[in-house]
């Protein structure tokens, strides 16, 4: 009787709470079906892995300002507390391939010397991540560019979340980059009848740079026709407090605590329109194609977005959304005033029709093919 061939071993490395990180969790759920998966990151173990190495919650990746000033970039990276903690946890861990999530995981992934190689998945365009902040652009941007120049060419393959980001990585650093969108897993749901007033929803990080307050202000003249619910994670607690205070003054805005991602799509299904008008304050924002627009589609909602090219292309191709003329509260008001309940129902039906096409199942196969190519020597 022939012995069963052992499954390849993969390490999924991410400086995030993996069980709550939608993109990383999709990787884990896909690869546990094919490989023995070890994870290293914050928080509890995701389901299905053979081993989880949990980073201490109080140990973040924080850059040393003195080393940044000295442009001692190698020391900047390796002296980060979370990098050091992960390196210690991973001592003696062997893997055939490492899937490194985001730029801060890539140097460590390469240093671990997996037997066959590293796939780098970049969730943002890091050299210009916070370019709206002049100090960040001057001090941290060059460090991020150094990481890209030094380490991206050493990855066996690279992926990112949108075409605009992929093209910029290729142009600046000369590496081929595949697009794997933030599509959500397929949800077997039906569109709900359009409510009166029409129910709007926005979910995600509470970041001041996202100008969420403009969505709130747009509701003031629309009371009676539209209501907005926000499900926000407290990334910027002061900003969240400001939003709660303003929402308390309006009859048609409610700020909720976030819901676990496992319940998010079904929670969103009760609404009519998902809204995300993201100001193009940075390169990453200008070319964003975030998971929330795919969440909205799986929840069978119509989608309202600003004139961000990647999001515009998605809703115009799927015919499941409308685009505001600009990024102001007035632009959002104008777009919503032009809608009728019948039009909203049409948008919801369009999301339903395209739900399979807009699901994660087709996208995660791209990671699968990239990793399979790395593993070809053992196939």
N, C-alpha and C positions, 0 to 999 in steps of 0.2 A: 504494500500500500504506500502510495507516494505521500511524503510529508507535505503538510500545508505550508505554502510560502508565507513568511511573516509579512504583515502589512508594513508599508513604509511609515516612518515616524515623522510627524510634523510638529514643530513648535510655532504656536501663534503668540506673538509678542506684541503687547500694546500697553502703553502707560495710560490706561483708562479702566473704568470698571467694566470689564468685558461682558458680564451678564446683563448689563444695562446699556451697552453701546451697540446701537442697532446695526451698524455696518460690520463691526467685528463679530457680532453674534451671528450674522448671516454666514460669514466665513466658517465659523465653528460648526454651525448646524450642517453646512454642506460637507465639510471635510471629514467630520466624524463618521460619515457613511463610507468613506473610502480609505481613511488612514487612522493610525493611532495618534490622536491629537493630544499634545500637552499645551496648556495655556499658562502664560505669565502676565499678570496684570493686577489691578486693584479689585477688591470685592470678592464675593464668593465665586466658586467654580461654576462655569456654565455646564449645562447638562451634556452628557455624552463623552466627556473627555476622560482620558486614562489617568491624567494627573493635572493638578492645578497648583501653581506656585504663586501665592498671594503676596503682593507687595503691601507693606505696612501703610495704613491709611494716612498717617501723619508724616509721610516721607514723600514730598513732591519733587518734581524736577524744577529747580530754581537756579537761574544763571548767576554766576558771581560777577558783579559789576566791575570789580577791579580787574579781573581777568579779561572781561570784554573790552575795557579801556585799553589794556595792553595788547589786545588782539591775540591773546594766547588761547586760540580757539580749541586746540586739542585738550588743554587743561580745562577749559570751560565745560566741554562735554563730559569728560570722564570724572570730574569732581561733582557732578550733580548727584544729589542724595539718592534719588530714585534709580538712576543708572547704576550707582554703586550697589544699592540693595539688590537690584535685579541680577547684576553680575554675580553677586555672592550666591543668590538663590539658585542660579543656573549653573553653578560650578559642578562639573561632572555630568550634566545633562547632555545626552547625545541626540541628534536629530539628523534626518536625511535632508530636510528642507526647513527653512524658517520663513514664515510669513510675517514681515515686519510692518506694523501699522504706524504710519506717520514718520516724519523725518527723525524724530528723537529716538525711535527704536532701531533705525537702520545701522548706525555704527556698531552698536552692541550686537545686533544680529550677525553682522559680518565677522565680528571678533570671536563669536562662538564657533566659527568654522564648521557649519553644518556640512555633512558629507558631500552634498551635491549642489547646494546653492541657496540663495535668498531671493524671495520675491518681495518687492517694496510696494506697499499700497499707501498712497499719499492722499489724505482726505482734504487737503487744502493746497494752495500755492504758497509755500512757506516763505520764500524770500520777500514777498510783499504782503504778508498776512495782516499786519497792522500798520500799513503804510500811511494811514490817515493820521497816525501819531508821529509827529516829527522826530521826537527823541527815539522812538522805536526804530523808525526808518533809518536814522543815522547810526545807531549803535547795534541794534539786533539784526537788522536786515543783512548787513555784510556777513555776520556769523551764519545766518541761515543759508546764504548763497555759498559760503565756504563748505558747509556740510553737503550741499547738493553737488558742488564741483568735485569734492573729494570722494564721496561715497556712492552717489547714484550710478556712475559708470561701472561700479563693482557689483551691482545687483544683477542677477540673471535676467530679471524682467521687472517691469514697473507698471503700475496702474494708478489711475486717479479718477475723479468723480465726474468730470465734464470735459467737453471738447476744447473749450477755451484754455483750461488749465493744462491739458495734455499738450496742446500746441506750444504753450509758453515754456513748459519744461523741455520739450524737444528743441525749441529755438535757442534757449539760453544754455542748455547743458548737453545737447547733442545725444540724448538717449531716446530711444523709441518708447512711447508711453501709450498704453491701451486705456480706453475709457470703460469703466465699470460703474454704471450709475448707481445712485442710492435708492433704487427701486425697492418697494416694500414687498414682502411675501404676498402671494395671492390670498385674498380673503373672500370666502364664499358668502357674499352679502347681496342684498337688494337695495336699490335706492329707496329712501323713505319719501312720503308725500311732502311737498313743499309747505312749510309752516307759515303762519301769519301771526306775527311778523316773521320775515325770512330770517333764518338763524345762521349767523356767521360764526366761524371758529378759527382760532389761530393757536398752534401748539409749538412749544420749543423753548429754547434758551432765552432767558430774560437778559438781553445785552443792550446797553444803551445805544451802541452803534447801529442797532437794527431799527431804531426809530419806531418802536412799537406804539409809542404815545400818539403817533400820527393816525394809526388805525383807531385808537380810542377817540381822538378828537373828531374823526370823520363821523362818528356815531351821533354826535350832538344834534346835527340838523336832520338826522334820519330816524329819530325816535318815532315809533309807531309803524314804521315800515321795515326796519332792520334791528336786530339785536346781536351783540357780539359777546362771545365767551372766549376767554383766554386761559390756556393751560400752560403755565410757565414754570420752568425750573429756576431756582433763585441764584443764578450766576452772579448778578449784581443786586444784592439785597436792597440797597438804597433806591435803585431804580424801580425795583418791584414795589417797594413801599409807595413811591410816587404814583405808580400806575394804579395801585389799589385805592389810594386817596382820590385820584381823579375819577375812577370808576364809580366810587361811592356817590359822586355828585351827579351821575347820569343814570337814568332809569333803564337803559338798554345795554349796559356793559357790566359783566361779571368776571372777576379774576378768580380762577380756581387753582388749587394745588395741582401739581402734575400728576398724571396717572402712569402706572407702569406701562412700558412699551407693549407688554403682552396684552393689555386691555385697551390700548390707545385706539386702534382702528375701529373696534366696536363702539367705543365712546364717541368717536367722530361721526359714526354712521347716523347718529340722531340729528345731525345738522344738515344744512343745505349748501353752503358755500364755504370753502376753505380759503383763507386770505393770507397772502404774504407779499407785501410791497417792500422790497429790500433796497435801501439806498445804495448806490454804487460808490461807497466811500473808499473802497480798496479794490485791487485787482480781483481778489478772491470773491468779494461780494458782487462785483460786476459780472463775473462769469459763474455765479453760483447755480447749481442745480440740486437743491437740497432734498433730503429724504422726505420732508414734510409735504412737498407737492405730490410725491408718490403715495404717501399716507392718505392724502385727500382723495386721490383717485381710487385707491383700494376701498376707502370708506364710501365710495359712490357719491362724492360731492362734486359740484361744480367748483371751479378754481378761479380765483381772482389774483392776478399778479401784476407787478409793475413791469415796465419795459426793459427787463433784464433779458438779454438775447437767448440764453439757454432755456429759461423758463418760458419765454414767448414761443420758442420753437416747439416745446413740448405741448403747450395748450393749443396752439394753432394746428399742429399735426393731428392731435387727438380730438380737436374741436370740442373740448370739454371745459373751456375757460374763456375769460375775457381779460384784456390787458388795459391797464390804466394809461393815460396819456403821459403821466410823469410820476414823481415819487412823493407828491404832497398829499395832505389830507383832502384838499379840494379836488385833486385828481381822482382819489378814491371815491369821494362823494359823487362826482360826475358819472363815473363808471357804474356805480350802484343805482343811481337814479335812472339810468338808461335801461335797466333790466326790468322785465316783467316776471311774475311768477311762472308763466308758461316757458319763458326763456330759461329760467333757473332749472325747471324740470327737464328741459332739453339737455342742458349741460350735465345734469346728474345722470341722465340716460346714456350720454356719450361716455362718461367715465365707466359706467357699467359695461358698455359694449367693448371698451378697450382695456378692461381690467386685466385680462390674461396677458395681453401684449405689454402692459406697463408694470408687470410683476417682476419680482426679483429672480424668479426661477431661470429665466433666460440669461440674466446678467451674471449670476454666480457661476454659470458654466464657463464664463471667460476666465475667472480665477482658476477653475478646474483645469482648463486647457493649458494655462500658463504653468501651473505647478506640474502637470503631467509632462510637459516638455523638459522641465528641470530634472524630473525623475526618470527620464528615458534611459539613462545608463542601467537602471535596475529593472526596467520593464522586460 
